[in-house]
């Protein structure tokens, strides 16, 4: 077999490394540009009134977005309560019980497809099965739409984290006479708890900035959040409405809400990476 000159291989390697490094730098440049733009425009909107007062009528300066902040937290919490337990149970089945069965293969395929499904399609689907039959928008419908988006992320992350647990731990616990379910929840779960927490945090970060599903489900409201049974204020739809308005004060608050969401997603992502890094060290 004729060997190629080492010079050609070295040039090819340098070319690929240079292109990869350039692509990475280009991505970092645009990321930094977006971060700086949001920070510079949004920092001026963050004040005590922003976190404590309700929105003002159109054209009236002042006010805040406390109702949207509370509504976003409640909808996200409800989505976590709906999506995370189902996702963890699905991941347990794929990793511990289904493994190579046809049902498990079908579930994995469905989860992969759902992860790539545009969020607006999820919003339209929930609108068709919940909002339209009930005749009104609600925060509960918004929570269901976010839970559907979270579900495949939690399922696949749970499966991957449980598969990283050595089989020797399972075999040792089973050899002592422990039932399979107890081995899963008391041995395997304890070994993978950091990774599972990371998956939940990543799923929360995934849905924190979603606007399209909430436009079709929770909509928005300028009033205080008393329950999730009606249209519910939330930050993402508020950003959409305020950014499209002709009022400078609303546009400024939209930048502030964008900065708030960006910081929340960044903190959740960093916390998830920190937890995962600590797990790898152990």
N, C-alpha and C positions, 0 to 999 in steps of 0.2 A: 504494500500500500504506500502510495506516494505521500510523503509528509509535506504539509504546507510550511513555508518559512515562518520562523518565530516572529519576525517583524510584522507580518500581516496580522497574526493573532494579537500582538500587542496593540497595534493600531485599532483593530476592531474592538478590543477591550476598552481602550481609552475613549473611543467614540461612543460606545454604549454607556460607559460611566458618565461621560460628559453630558449626554442627552438626558440620562436619568437625573443627574444632579440639577441640570437646567430646568427640567419639569418640576422637580421638587421646589426649587427656588421660586419658580413662577407661581406655584400654588401658595407658597408662604407669602409671597408678595401680595397677592390678591386677598388672602386671609387677613394679613396685617392692614391692608387698605380698608377692608370692611370694618375691622375692629376699631381702627382709629376714627373712621367716619361716624360710627355709631356712638363711640365714647364722646367725641368732641361735640356732637349735636345733641346727645341725650343727657349728658351730665347736668346741663343747665335746668332740665325739667325736674330733676330729683330734689325734692324739698319736703319738709314736714307735711305741707298741704297735699302733696302728691300721694302720700301714704295714708292720709287720715280723712280726706274730704271726698264727697261724691262729685261726679261730673257736673259742670254747669250747663245751662241751655246753650244752644248754638249761638255763637257770636259774643257770648259773655266770657271774658277772660277769668282765669283762676280755676279753682276746683282741683280735684284729684281723681285718682282711679282706684280708690280703696275697694269699691265694689267689684271691679274687674279682677283685682289681685285676689280677693277672697274667693270669687267665683272660680278662678283658674285653679286655686289650691283645692277647692272642694271637688271640682270635676276631675282633676288629676287623681285625687285620693280615691274617689269612687271608681275610676278606671283601674287603679292599682288593685283595689279590693276585688274587682271583677276579673281582670286579666291575669294577674300574677298567680293566684292559686290554680287556675285552670292550666296556665302555661307550665307551672312546676309539675303538676300531675301528668301532663302530656309528656314532658321531658323524662319523668320517672319511668313511664311506660316504654318509651323508646329506648332508654338506656338499660333498664333492669329487667323488663318482662317481655317486651315485643321483640327487641333486637333485630333479627333478620327476617321477621315475618312479613307477609305481604301487607298486612294492616299497617305495620310500622313504616314500610317503604311508602305507602300511600300517604300517611300522615306527614312524613318528611317532605315528600313532593308538594303536598298542599301548603305546608309551612313555608317552603321556599318560594312558591308562587305568591302566597299572601304577602311575604316580605317585599316583593317587587311590585305589588299592586299599588297604583297611585292612590293617595289618601282621599282624593275627591270621589273616587269610585266607592270607597268604603262609606263616605258620608252620604252619597246618593242611596246606597243600599240600606243604611240604617233609616234614612228618611222614608224609604218605601215600606219598611216593615214596622217602624215604630211611630214616626212623626205623622205620616199620612193617616194611618188607621186611628190614632188618638185625636187628630185634628189640631194639635198645637205643638210648638217646639218645647223642649225641656232640657234641663241640664243632665237628666238621667240618660236621655238619648245621646247627648254629647259624650257622656262617660262611656256608654256602650261602644260608640264609634272609636274612641281612643283605646278602649280595651281590646277591640278587634285588631287594631294596629300593633298593640303591645304583645299580643298573644304569640305570634310566631317568633318574635325576638326572644321571649322568655323560654319558649319550648326548645329552640335550638341551643340557646346558651345553657339551659339546664342539662340537656343531653350531653353536650360537650364537656361540661364541668364534671358530671358524674362519671363519664368515661375515663377521665383523668385519674380517678381514684383507683389505686392498685387492686387487682382481684384478690390478692393475698388477704386484704382486710375482710372482704366478703367471705372468703373461704374459712378464715379463722373463726369468724362469728358464727357461721353456719355449722362448723365442726363442734362448737360448744353447745349446739342444740337450739340456737335462737331461730325463731321463724323468719321467713324472708322479709316480711313487711317491717319487722323490728330491726333487722339488719340494715334495711334501706334507710329508715328514718333516724335511727340512733347511731349508726356507724358511718354509713356512706354520706349522709347529710352533714354530719359534723366535720367530716374530712373535706367536704366541698362547699362549706357554708360561705367562705369568702368569695368564691367564684359565683355562687348563686346570687349573692348580694350585688356583685358587679353586674350580672345580667339584668337584675331588676333596675339598677340605677341607669344602665344604658337604655333600657326600655322607656323609663321615665323621660330621659333626655330626648329620646326619639320622638315622643309625642308632645313635648313641651311647646314646640313652636308650630304645631299644626293649626292651620286656619280653615282650610277647605271643609274638613268633616264637621267642624263646629258651625260653619255657615249654614249647613243643611240640617243641623240637629239642635244645638243649643241657641243659635242665633246670637242675640245680645240684649242687654237691658241697661238703662241709665239708673236704675234703682238699686237699693240695697238688696243683697241676696238673702232671702228668708228661707227659701227651699229650692230644690232642684226640679220641682215639678212643673215649672214654667220657663219661659225664656230667661236665660241666665247670663249675667255679665261675665266676660272673660277677656283676657288681655289680647289674644291674637286677633279676634274679630274687631275689638276696639281699635287696634293698630290699623287694621284695614280701613275702617270707617273714618278714623281721624286723619290718616295719611291722604285720603282721597278728598277730604273736605277743603274748602277755600279759606279756612280760618287758621291764622298763624299759630295761635295758642294751642289749638287742637293738634296741629302738625308737630309742634314742639313736644307735646305730651306723648304723641305717637313715638317719637324718637326715644323719649324716656322709658316708655314701656318696652320698646325694642331692646334697650340697654339692660333693663331688668331681666328680660327673658334670656338674653345672651349670657349674662352673668350666672343666672341659675343653671343653664345648660352646661356652661363651662365648669362650674363647681361640681355638678353631678358627674361629669365626665372625668374630671381630675380625681374625685373621690373614688370612682370606680377603678381607675388605673392604679391608684395608690393601694387600694385593697387587694387588687390582683397581684401587684408587685410584691406585697407583703406575703401573700400566699406562696408565690414562687420562691421567695427567700426561705420560707419555712420548709 
